[in-house]
Amino acid sequence: MYMGVRKRFSKSLMTTWFREIDVIDDDNIPSDRGSVFVSWHSGGLFDKMLTQNLLNVELVYFDGNLDEQDELEQVASAVSSGKSVVVFPEGESHDSPRAIDVKDCAARIALRAKELSQGFPPVVIPIGIHYSQRFRFRERVALTIERPIEISGSVDELSAVIAGEISRASLSSDEWKDRELIWKARSIIHAERVRRDPDLELRTSYGEGVIGARRVRAAWEWLAIEDPDKCKSLESRTRTHMSEIRNLGLEPRHIDARPESVTLRGFINSIWWWLFAWSFMLGFVTWSAMLGSILPYALTTLVDRKIGCRMDSAKRGAFKLHTAFVLYPIWWLITASLFTWVLVSDQSPIAFLAKYSLTIDFLFSIPAFAIFPIMIWWMPTSAKLQIKLYTKGTLAWRRMRLWVKWRDRSLDWDALVSSQRKLAADLVAIGDNLILPGDQGWIDPEPGKDDHTMVKIR
């Protein structure tokens, strides 16, 4: 029962913390055998929470360390019987843009599970966990489920394969600026494809963005080997262009989406939608959310600033989440009690309104034991609803500011558009001439090898 309650609470927390969660290629998970899922570990507690709740398999508990032979036998036996286990072979969570040295625990479990299996042998399945901004509230996350890997070889050999697969699945790069470059190039390419084909969605899901980034990474690393000078030139042009538009508060899609005629009517329309979205922020949902969240949020922030600031980013994120785990439920119980008292007590400040309102009179007739559970449910629910309202209001605000920029005649829009289209045309031409991940004719690399090793010219 405890595990069930914990899992439901974790799912609720995930949908509150992340505004978008994508699971890609979950059909790669076999249903007729056990699996050893392996992933890099850059997200701290979030990594464990996401894998435990988003993988549609029966998982066996594993604390990350094989301290005794009995523990190895217990976990391997469960996997051999058809269950699955999630292993983070890097050990502790880290802040590196690439997968770090892996331990042999995943390989040992996999090899032993294969020895014990009586039916279909288990497989190793790499997972890529991708965060738009780690440890920031209301960001996006995607899990990519890679193709199953056959278990074979020695512990060292299988560990080497696992290390390579984790690197590929996580889109590893030597530096964070290189990872950012891949995503910048992807955004320019997508904006250009939307310009050429208006039927495409201007804003893709984060999962689609991860797939696009994988293609760009494969092409970029292939080009770095085949034509280093051209690769360096494109890198320099991409960084320069993105730096320029970022200083203006713009994204590539904003440049290509600018109407040819930036009319006053469109600007007024953007103001209208902003006022309309924010008008809903003044209702009961928002006030409930504020009362149910503002104090624990402030305390969580205070604890983070006083204590969490001394930790590295991975541990700080987990510490902040644990703090929220403790403070929010306690405060929800307190506010639920206060709301219940206001609605049922004769001493309530709104009790006199029962004479004038059938609704309030009806609420006061409901017993406290019926109101209290509803209020406990309402506290976190109102916070989720308020987040959705806030998101719509924020998007409307950004749209209005974008129209202000579009109407700003001090910006040389012709030069910006020309620069981006030339760069985008070169980037698109490279990709169109290559067979990349997801294309017809693409062949996955050998286990442990990276995508660029299988890139071919059309």
C-alpha positions as CSV (number, residue, x, y, z in Angstrom):
1,M,0.0,0.0,0.0
2,Y,2.8,2.4,0.9
3,M,4.5,1.9,-2.5
4,G,1.2,2.5,-4.3
5,V,0.6,5.7,-2.4
6,R,4.2,6.8,-3.1
7,K,3.9,6.1,-6.8
8,R,0.6,8.0,-7.1
9,F,2.2,11.0,-5.2
10,S,5.3,10.8,-7.5
11,K,3.2,10.8,-10.6
12,S,1.3,13.8,-9.3
13,L,4.5,15.6,-8.5
14,M,6.0,14.8,-11.9
15,T,3.0,16.3,-13.8
16,T,3.2,19.3,-11.6
17,W,7.0,19.8,-11.8
18,F,7.3,19.2,-15.6
19,R,5.0,20.9,-18.0
20,E,5.7,18.3,-20.7
21,I,6.7,14.7,-20.4
22,D,7.4,12.5,-23.5
23,V,8.3,8.8,-23.7
24,I,9.8,7.9,-27.1
25,D,9.8,4.4,-28.6
26,D,8.4,2.6,-25.6
27,D,7.5,-0.3,-28.0
28,N,11.2,-1.2,-27.8
29,I,10.5,-2.7,-24.4
30,P,9.9,-6.5,-24.8
31,S,6.9,-8.1,-23.0
32,D,8.2,-11.7,-23.1
33,R,11.4,-11.3,-21.0
34,G,13.2,-9.3,-18.4
35,S,15.2,-6.1,-19.1
36,V,18.2,-4.3,-17.5
37,F,17.5,-0.6,-18.2
38,V,20.7,1.5,-18.2
39,S,20.9,5.3,-18.3
40,W,23.2,8.2,-17.5
41,H,22.5,9.9,-14.2
42,S,22.5,13.7,-14.6
43,G,19.2,14.4,-13.0
44,G,19.6,13.2,-9.5
45,L,16.3,12.2,-7.9
46,F,14.3,13.1,-11.0
47,D,16.0,10.3,-13.0
48,K,14.8,7.6,-10.5
49,M,11.3,9.1,-10.2
50,L,10.9,9.3,-14.0
51,T,12.1,5.8,-14.8
52,Q,10.1,4.2,-11.9
53,N,6.8,5.8,-13.1
54,L,7.1,6.0,-16.9
55,L,8.4,2.5,-17.7
56,N,5.4,0.2,-18.2
57,V,7.1,-2.8,-16.6
58,E,7.3,-4.6,-13.3
59,L,10.5,-3.2,-11.7
60,V,12.6,-4.9,-9.0
61,Y,14.2,-2.5,-6.4
62,F,17.9,-1.9,-6.7
63,D,19.8,0.7,-4.6
64,G,22.6,1.1,-7.2
65,N,25.3,-0.9,-5.4
66,L,26.1,-4.6,-5.3
67,D,27.5,-4.8,-1.8
68,E,27.0,-8.6,-1.4
69,Q,26.7,-11.6,-3.7
70,D,23.3,-12.3,-2.3
71,E,22.0,-9.0,-3.6
72,L,23.4,-9.8,-7.1
73,E,21.6,-13.2,-7.0
74,Q,18.3,-11.6,-5.8
75,V,18.2,-8.9,-8.5
76,A,19.5,-11.2,-11.3
77,S,17.0,-13.9,-10.4
78,A,14.1,-11.4,-10.6
79,V,15.2,-10.2,-14.0
80,S,15.7,-13.8,-15.3
81,S,12.1,-14.5,-14.3
82,G,10.7,-11.6,-16.5
83,K,11.0,-8.6,-14.2
84,S,13.1,-5.5,-15.0
85,V,15.6,-3.3,-13.1
86,V,16.8,0.2,-13.7
87,V,20.6,0.7,-13.2
88,F,22.5,4.0,-13.3
89,P,26.0,2.5,-14.0
90,E,27.8,5.9,-13.4
91,G,26.9,5.6,-9.7
92,E,26.3,9.1,-8.3
93,S,24.5,11.8,-10.2
94,H,26.8,14.2,-11.9
95,D,26.8,17.6,-13.7
96,S,28.8,16.5,-16.8
97,P,27.5,17.0,-20.4
98,R,28.7,13.5,-21.2
99,A,28.4,10.1,-19.7
100,I,31.2,9.4,-17.2
101,D,33.0,6.2,-16.4
102,V,30.5,3.3,-15.7
103,K,30.7,0.7,-13.0
104,D,30.3,-3.0,-13.7
105,C,27.1,-3.5,-11.7
106,A,24.8,-3.4,-14.7
107,A,26.9,-5.9,-16.7
108,R,27.2,-8.2,-13.7
109,I,23.4,-8.2,-13.2
110,A,22.7,-8.7,-16.9
111,L,25.2,-11.6,-17.3
112,R,24.0,-13.4,-14.2
113,A,20.4,-12.9,-15.2
114,K,21.1,-14.5,-18.6
115,E,22.8,-17.5,-16.8
116,L,19.7,-18.0,-14.6
117,S,17.0,-17.5,-17.3
118,Q,15.1,-20.6,-18.4
119,G,13.1,-19.0,-21.2
120,F,13.8,-16.0,-23.4
121,P,17.1,-14.4,-22.2
122,P,16.9,-10.9,-20.8
123,V,18.2,-7.9,-22.6
124,V,19.9,-4.6,-21.9
125,I,17.9,-1.5,-22.9
126,P,19.6,1.9,-22.9
127,I,17.6,5.0,-21.9
128,G,18.2,8.6,-22.7
129,I,16.9,11.1,-20.2
130,H,16.7,14.6,-21.6
131,Y,15.8,17.7,-19.6
132,S,15.2,21.1,-21.2
133,Q,16.5,22.8,-18.1
134,R,17.5,20.5,-15.2
135,F,16.1,21.3,-11.8
136,R,14.0,24.2,-13.0
137,F,10.3,24.2,-12.3
138,R,7.8,23.7,-15.2
139,E,10.4,22.6,-17.7
140,R,10.2,19.6,-20.1
141,V,11.6,16.1,-20.1
142,A,11.8,13.2,-22.6
143,L,12.8,9.6,-22.2
144,T,14.1,7.8,-25.3
145,I,13.9,4.0,-25.1
146,E,16.6,2.6,-27.3
147,R,16.7,-0.7,-29.1
148,P,17.4,-3.8,-26.9
149,I,21.0,-5.1,-26.7
150,E,21.8,-8.8,-26.6
151,I,23.7,-9.8,-23.5
152,S,27.1,-11.3,-24.3
153,G,30.8,-11.2,-23.6
154,S,32.7,-10.7,-20.4
155,V,31.9,-8.1,-17.6
156,D,34.4,-5.7,-19.0
157,E,33.3,-6.1,-22.6
158,L,29.6,-5.7,-21.8
159,S,30.4,-2.7,-19.6
160,A,32.2,-1.1,-22.5
161,V,29.1,-1.6,-24.7
162,I,26.8,-0.2,-22.0
163,A,29.1,2.9,-21.7
164,G,28.9,3.5,-25.5
165,E,25.1,3.0,-25.5
166,I,24.6,5.4,-22.6
167,S,26.7,8.0,-24.4
168,R,24.7,7.6,-27.6
169,A,21.3,7.6,-25.9
170,S,22.1,10.7,-23.8
171,L,23.6,12.7,-26.8
172,S,26.9,13.1,-25.0
173,S,29.2,16.0,-25.8
174,D,32.6,17.1,-24.5
175,E,31.2,20.4,-23.2
176,W,27.8,21.9,-22.4
177,K,28.3,24.6,-25.1
178,D,28.6,21.8,-27.7
179,R,25.2,20.3,-26.5
180,E,23.7,23.8,-26.7
181,L,25.1,24.2,-30.2
182,I,23.3,21.1,-31.4
183,W,20.0,22.4,-30.1
184,K,20.6,25.8,-31.6
185,A,21.3,24.2,-35.0
186,R,18.2,22.1,-34.6
187,S,16.0,25.1,-33.9
188,I,17.4,26.9,-37.0
189,I,16.8,23.9,-39.2
190,H,13.2,23.4,-37.9
191,A,12.4,27.1,-38.4
192,E,13.6,26.8,-42.0
193,R,11.6,23.6,-42.7
194,V,8.5,25.3,-41.3
195,R,9.1,28.3,-43.6
196,R,9.3,25.9,-46.6
197,D,6.3,23.9,-45.5
198,P,3.8,26.0,-43.5
199,D,1.8,22.8,-42.7
200,L,4.5,21.8,-40.2
201,E,4.0,22.7,-36.5
202,L,6.0,25.8,-35.6
203,R,6.5,24.5,-32.0
204,T,7.3,20.8,-31.8
205,S,7.0,18.6,-28.7
206,Y,10.1,18.2,-26.7
207,G,10.3,14.6,-27.7
208,E,10.4,15.6,-31.3
209,G,13.1,18.1,-30.5
210,V,15.2,15.3,-28.9
211,I,14.9,13.2,-32.1
212,G,15.9,16.2,-34.2
213,A,18.9,16.9,-31.9
214,R,20.0,13.3,-32.4
215,R,20.0,13.8,-36.1
216,V,21.9,17.0,-35.9
217,R,24.5,15.5,-33.6
218,A,25.0,12.5,-35.9
219,A,25.5,14.8,-38.9
220,W,27.7,17.3,-37.0
221,E,30.1,14.6,-35.7
222,W,30.2,13.0,-39.2
223,L,31.0,16.4,-40.8
224,A,33.7,17.1,-38.2
225,I,35.5,13.9,-39.4
226,E,34.8,14.2,-43.1
227,D,35.2,18.0,-43.6
228,P,36.7,19.7,-40.5
229,D,37.1,23.1,-42.1
230,K,33.4,23.3,-43.2
231,C,32.3,22.1,-39.8
232,K,34.2,24.8,-38.0
233,S,32.9,27.4,-40.3
234,L,29.3,26.3,-39.7
235,E,29.9,26.2,-36.0
236,S,31.2,29.7,-36.0
237,R,28.3,31.1,-38.1
238,T,25.7,29.3,-35.9
239,R,27.2,30.6,-32.6
240,T,27.4,34.1,-34.0
241,H,23.9,34.1,-35.3
242,M,22.4,32.6,-32.2
243,S,24.3,35.1,-30.0
244,E,23.0,38.0,-32.0
245,I,19.3,37.0,-31.9
246,R,19.5,35.9,-28.2
247,N,20.7,39.4,-27.3
248,L,17.6,40.7,-29.0
249,G,15.4,38.2,-26.9
250,L,14.5,36.2,-30.0
251,E,14.5,32.6,-31.2
252,P,14.9,31.4,-34.8
253,R,11.2,30.6,-35.1
254,H,10.4,34.3,-34.2
255,I,12.4,35.5,-37.2
256,D,10.7,33.2,-39.8
257,A,7.3,33.6,-38.2
258,R,7.3,37.4,-38.5
259,P,4.4,38.5,-40.8
260,E,5.3,40.4,-44.0
261,S,2.9,43.1,-42.8
262,V,3.1,43.7,-39.1
263,T,-0.2,45.5,-38.7
264,L,-1.6,47.3,-35.7
265,R,-4.6,45.0,-35.8
266,G,-2.4,42.0,-35.0
267,F,-0.7,43.9,-32.2
268,I,-4.1,44.8,-30.6
269,N,-5.2,41.2,-31.0
270,S,-2.1,40.0,-29.1
271,I,-3.0,42.5,-26.3
272,W,-6.6,41.2,-26.2
273,W,-5.5,37.5,-25.7
274,W,-3.1,38.6,-23.0
275,L,-5.8,40.4,-21.0
276,F,-8.2,37.5,-21.6
277,A,-5.8,34.9,-20.4
278,W,-4.8,36.8,-17.3
279,S,-8.4,37.7,-16.4
280,F,-8.9,34.1,-15.3
281,M,-6.0,34.5,-12.8
282,L,-8.3,36.5,-10.4
283,G,-10.7,33.6,-9.6
284,F,-11.1,31.0,-6.8
285,V,-8.6,28.6,-8.4
286,T,-5.8,31.1,-8.1
287,W,-6.6,32.2,-4.6
288,S,-6.8,28.6,-3.5
289,A,-3.5,27.8,-5.2
290,M,-1.8,30.9,-3.6
291,L,-3.0,30.0,-0.1
292,G,-2.0,26.3,-0.6
293,S,1.4,27.0,-2.1
294,I,2.9,30.3,-1.3
295,L,4.2,29.6,2.2
296,P,5.7,26.1,1.4
297,Y,7.2,27.6,-1.8
298,A,8.7,30.4,0.1
299,L,10.1,28.1,2.8
300,T,11.5,25.7,0.2
301,T,13.2,28.6,-1.6
302,L,14.6,29.9,1.7
303,V,16.0,26.5,2.7
304,D,17.5,26.1,-0.8
305,R,19.2,29.5,-0.6
306,K,20.5,28.9,2.9
307,I,21.6,25.3,2.6
308,G,21.2,24.1,-1.0
309,C,23.5,26.8,-2.3
310,R,26.4,24.9,-0.7
311,M,25.7,21.8,-2.8
312,D,26.5,20.9,-6.4
313,S,23.6,21.2,-8.9
314,A,22.5,17.5,-8.9
315,K,22.4,17.2,-5.1
316,R,20.9,20.6,-4.7
317,G,18.0,19.6,-7.0
318,A,17.3,16.4,-5.1
319,F,17.6,18.3,-1.8
320,K,15.1,20.9,-3.0
321,L,12.7,18.2,-4.1
322,H,12.9,16.4,-0.8
323,T,12.3,19.6,1.1
324,A,9.1,20.2,-1.0
325,F,8.1,16.5,-0.3
326,V,8.0,17.4,3.4
327,L,6.7,21.0,3.5
328,Y,3.9,20.8,0.9
329,P,1.8,17.9,2.3
330,I,2.1,19.4,5.8
331,W,0.9,22.8,4.6
332,W,-1.9,21.2,2.6
333,L,-3.3,19.5,5.7
334,I,-3.2,22.9,7.5
335,T,-4.9,24.8,4.8
336,A,-7.5,22.1,4.2
337,S,-8.3,22.3,7.9
338,L,-8.7,26.1,7.7
339,F,-10.9,25.9,4.6
340,T,-13.0,23.3,6.3
341,W,-13.4,25.5,9.4
342,V,-14.4,28.5,7.2
343,L,-17.1,26.4,5.5
344,V,-18.6,24.6,8.4
345,S,-18.0,26.6,11.6
346,D,-20.6,28.9,13.2
347,Q,-17.7,31.2,14.1
348,S,-16.6,31.4,10.5
349,P,-16.3,35.0,9.1
350,I,-18.6,34.1,6.2
351,A,-21.3,32.4,8.3
352,F,-23.6,35.4,8.2
353,L,-23.8,35.1,4.4
354,A,-25.8,31.9,4.7
355,K,-28.9,34.0,5.1
356,Y,-28.4,35.5,1.7
357,S,-26.9,32.6,-0.3
358,L,-28.4,29.2,-0.9
359,T,-25.0,27.9,-2.0
360,I,-23.3,29.0,1.2
361,D,-26.2,27.7,3.3
362,F,-25.8,24.4,1.6
363,L,-22.1,24.3,2.2
364,F,-22.6,25.0,5.9
365,S,-25.0,22.0,6.1
366,I,-22.3,19.6,4.9
367,P,-20.5,17.8,7.8
368,A,-16.8,18.5,8.4
369,F,-15.8,14.9,7.8
370,A,-17.2,15.2,4.2
371,I,-15.6,18.6,3.5
372,F,-12.1,17.9,4.8
373,P,-11.1,15.1,2.3
374,I,-12.4,17.3,-0.5
375,M,-10.2,20.2,0.7
376,I,-7.2,17.9,0.9
377,W,-7.8,16.9,-2.7
378,W,-8.4,20.5,-3.8
379,M,-5.2,22.0,-2.5
380,P,-2.8,20.3,-4.9
381,T,-5.4,20.2,-7.7
382,S,-5.9,24.0,-7.5
383,A,-2.2,24.4,-7.8
384,K,-2.1,22.3,-11.0
385,L,-5.1,24.3,-12.5
386,Q,-3.4,27.6,-11.6
387,I,-0.2,26.5,-13.3
388,K,-2.2,25.8,-16.5
389,L,-3.8,29.3,-16.3
390,Y,-0.4,30.9,-15.6
391,T,1.1,29.1,-18.6
392,K,-1.5,30.4,-20.9
393,G,-1.1,33.9,-19.5
394,T,2.7,33.7,-19.9
395,L,2.4,32.5,-23.5
396,A,0.0,35.4,-24.2
397,W,2.5,37.8,-22.6
398,R,5.4,36.5,-24.7
399,R,3.3,36.8,-27.8
400,M,2.4,40.4,-27.1
401,R,6.1,41.2,-26.4
402,L,7.0,39.5,-29.7
403,W,4.6,41.7,-31.6
404,V,6.3,44.7,-29.9
405,K,9.7,43.5,-31.3
406,W,8.2,42.7,-34.7
407,R,7.0,46.4,-34.9
408,D,10.4,47.8,-33.7
409,R,11.7,49.5,-36.8
410,S,15.1,50.0,-35.1
411,L,15.9,46.4,-35.8
412,D,17.3,45.4,-39.2
413,W,14.8,42.6,-39.9
414,D,15.9,42.2,-43.5
415,A,19.5,41.5,-42.4
416,L,18.3,39.1,-39.6
417,V,16.1,37.2,-42.0
418,S,18.8,37.0,-44.7
419,S,21.5,35.8,-42.3
420,Q,19.3,33.1,-40.9
421,R,18.0,31.8,-44.2
422,K,21.5,31.5,-45.6
423,L,22.7,29.6,-42.5
424,A,19.6,27.5,-42.4
425,A,19.9,26.6,-46.1
426,D,23.4,25.4,-45.6
427,L,22.5,23.3,-42.5
428,V,19.4,21.8,-44.2
429,A,21.4,21.0,-47.4
430,I,23.9,18.9,-45.3
431,G,21.1,16.9,-43.6
432,D,19.2,16.4,-46.8
433,N,22.3,14.8,-48.4
434,L,22.8,12.3,-45.6
435,I,21.1,9.3,-44.3
436,L,20.5,10.1,-40.6
437,P,18.7,8.4,-37.6
438,G,15.0,8.0,-38.5
439,D,15.5,8.2,-42.3
440,Q,14.5,5.4,-44.6
441,G,17.6,3.3,-45.1
442,W,19.1,4.2,-41.7
443,I,20.9,1.3,-40.0
444,D,21.5,1.4,-36.3
445,P,25.2,1.2,-35.3
446,E,26.7,-1.8,-33.6
447,P,26.1,-2.0,-29.9
448,G,28.5,0.4,-28.1
449,K,29.1,2.5,-31.3
450,D,27.9,6.0,-31.9
451,D,25.4,7.2,-34.6
452,H,28.0,9.1,-36.7
453,T,29.7,5.8,-37.5
454,M,26.6,4.8,-39.6
455,V,25.9,8.1,-41.4
456,K,26.0,7.7,-45.2
457,I,25.8,10.1,-48.2
458,R,22.6,9.6,-50.2
